[in-house]
Amino acid sequence: MPVKPRKISDIKPIFTNLAQTSHYEVQFGGFQKGLRDHLSNRGVDSRFIGETVGLLCNSASLPGSTFATADITGNYTGLMEKVAHTRIFTPIDLTFYVDKEYKVIKFLEHWMEYISGASGVVPTTSDYFFKMRYPDEYKIDYTKVTKFNRDYNSRNELEYNFFGLFPVSMSSVGVSYESSSTLVVSASFNYERYVCGKAYSLDVKRQLANNVLSNIGLTNRNATNIEELAQKVPYENNKDIKQNSNQDLQNYLKSNSTPVNSSDSGFSSGYFNVSI
């Protein structure tokens, strides 16, 4: 196919709507009670973890992954095939501004201390030892990095939810008598996996999870988008995420809807006008 010239007016909207690096938010969540209590006893309260430490994250990275592959020979003469057998998730690095109370450093330091199962013995004694805790005690779920744009349009944001996340390293923090600058500390986090897109049970109920582009938002002529329609669907907070499935919502919509004439709605057949 030959290359065709394009007008600047056709190209300009593309390059004037690019995402910027400086609009993001980090939130930590899913701490087990033992870890929460350990941090709280060191002056790092739950409110600081839930509201402040994420705002102090001045540099983050969106996660990546790779596949481990195996070589297959013999299926085709003279040809070697590669197949994926394991998905490998790369660590993420976060850098934080340090507050005057040094809670950020305490947050990381004592989280890692908790992982190593610091003994109850006085740290200065010669018989001090480390005994690693069970992973379920120190790994956390529902930590997320949200990338958004300046218009704060939730339909155009990108959300990563991390499961089984914990710190594996914390950088040394340099101090100097030279000209002062803001103190920062960096840490690297490992995790079992991530979900690209919303992952809470409410999002699953609304069919907004995992970046799914559902047609539910088009099933009501009076609903302008998916979120508007989702507000009308009842939700029980105490339901387990497995119960809040997409099928539940589909069944609810079908039982509370009437067919819409495609000529009236402007959409193809099969959509519903929900009466809630």
N, C-alpha and C positions, 0 to 999 in steps of 0.2 A: 504494500500500500504506500503510495507516494506521500511525502511530507507536505502538508498544506500550511501556508502562512496563516497566522492567527493575529487578530487585532489586539492591541494593548488593552483595550477595554474588556476583552474576554479573559485576559490573563491577570489583570490587576486585582480583581476580587479574590483570586486564589491566594496571592501573596500578601494581601492586606488582612487576611483572616487566619494567621498562623498562631499557634499556641505559644505562650511565653513561659519562660522557666521560673519566674518569680511568684507564681500564683499556685500555692499548694497548702495542704494542711496535714499534719501528722497527729494521730490520736492513738494512745495506748489503752488497752482494755483487756478484760478476761483474766485478771490476776486471781490466783487461788488465795484462800483466806490466810494460810500460813505465810505466804510471801507478802501479802498486804500488811499483816501484823508485824512482820520483821522490818519492813521498810518504815512503817509508822513509828515503831519504837526508836528508829534512827532519825526521826524528824521529817520523814518524807511521807506526808499524809496523802490520802486517796484523792483529795481535791486537787492537790498539786499535780499528781500523776494524770488525772483525767482532764484537767483544764489548762495547766500552765506549761508542763514540760514539752508538749507538742508545739506550742507557740514559740518556745525558745529554740526549736530545731531550725537553724538557719541554713542548713544544707541537707538535702536528702537525695536519694536515687530511686527511680522507679525500677522494680525488679526485672530480672531477666532469667532465662532458663536455657538449658541445652539438652540434647538427647545423647545418651550413651548408645552406641551402635554396635552391631555385630555383623561380621562378614559371612555371607552365604555363597557358597560355590557349588556348582554341579547342576543347578536348575537349568541353566542354559550354557551351551558349549562356549568356552572362552570368555565367559562373562561373570564377574563377581558383583553381587548385590549387597547393599547395606540396608539393614532394617533397624529401627529403633526398639530398644528393650527397656530403657529406664529414662525417666525425665529427671534431670538434675537442676535444682534451683540454686542460683548463685546468691551469696550473701548480699545484704544491703548495708550501706554505710550511712550513718547519720552523724551530723555535727551539730552541737548545741552551744548556744551562748550560756555562760555560767552566771547564775544570779549571785547576789551579794551574800546570801546565806549558804551558798555552795550546795544547794539541794540537788542540782543536776548531777554533780559529781557523786554525791551520796546515793542518789537514785541508781546510778550505774554500779558504783563500787559495792554497795550492800546487796544489790541483786546478784552480782557475781559471787559475793561472799555467801549468800544463801545457797546458791547452786553448789558451791564446794562443801556445803554441809559443815560450816565452821563449828568446831566442838565447843562445848560449854566451858572449856578450860580457859583460864586467863591467857590472852594471846602472847604475853611476854614469857610464859613458862616454857621450859624445854620439851615438855611432853605434849605440846599443842600439835594437833593433827587435822587432816581434812578427810572427809568421807562424803563422796558425792551423793546427792539426793536423787530420788526417782524422778524421771523426766516430767511426770504429771504434776509434780509439785512446783516446778519452776518455769515450765513452758506456758505461754499465754496465747489465747486466741482472740480474734477480733481486734487486733491492732491493725490500723489501716492508714494508708497514704492516699489522700484525695487530691487529684490534679484538676483544677478548675480554671476558668477564664475570668477576665475582669468584669464581665457582666453577671457573674455568679448564677448562670443558668444551670440548674441542676440536671437538666436533660442533656447538657453537653459536657458534663464532668466525667472524669475517669477515676475509678476507685479500685484500689488494690487492698484486699483483706488477707492478712497473714495468719496462718494457723501453726501452732507449735513454735512460736518465736521466742528466742532468748539471746542474750548477748554472749559472744564468744571472745571478744577482745575489746579493750579500752585503751586508747592511745595515751601516752604520757603527755602531760600538760606543761608546756614551757612557760617559765616566768623569767623576767629580766629587769635589771635596773635601767635599761634603755627607755626610750619613749613609750609611754603606756598605750595599750590597746585593749580591746575587749577580750576577755579570757574565753577560750573555746575549748571544748573537749569532743573527741570523736569516738565512736564505737561502731563495731561491726556486729551484725545480728544474723544468726542462722535461723532457718525456719523449715518446717516440713514441706509446706506447699503454700501457694497463694491462690486466691480466686480473683480474676480480673472482672470487676463489676460488683455491684451490691450483693451482700450475702446474708443479711439479717432475715429472720423469719418473716418480718413484716414485708420486706422487699419481695420475698418468695411468694407471699400471699397476694401481693399486688402485681405479680409477674413482672417485676422490674429487676430481678436478680440476674447476675451473670451477663449483663449487657444485652439481654434479650429484647428485641424489638417486637413487642406483642401487638396484635391488632385489636386488643381489647379497648384501647383508647378510641377506636373508630366504631365501636359497637353502639354508641349512643350519640344521636345527632346533637344532643344538648351538651355533650362533654367535649371540650376542646383538646384534651390530651389525656394520656394514661393516668397521670397523677390525679387529675380532677375526678375521673371515674373511680379511682381507687379509694378516694376519700369517702365514697358512698358505700363501700363494701365493708360490712362489719368484720371486726377482727378481735380475737380473744388473745390477750397477752400471755396467758398461761399455757397456751398450746405449744407443743413441741414443734421444732422446725420441720420434722418429718410429717407432721399432721397438716402443716400449713403448705400443702403442695399446690402446684399449679392446677391439678385436676380438681381440687376442692373449689377453687375459684371459678373454674370453667363450669362445674356442676351448678354452682350458685347462680351464675349468670344465666344459664340455660333455664333454670327453674323460675327465674324472676324476669323473664324477657318475652317479647313477642316479635315475630319476624317483621322485618322492615322491607317495604317495597323498594327494590333496587333502583327503580326509576325516580323515586322520591329522594332517596338518600344520596344518590350519586356514587354509591359503592356497588361492588359486585354482590351477587346473592350470597347468603350464608351469614351475614351480619345480623346483629340483634339490637333492638331498641330496649335498653334496660329500664325497667320501672321499679324504682326502689323508694 
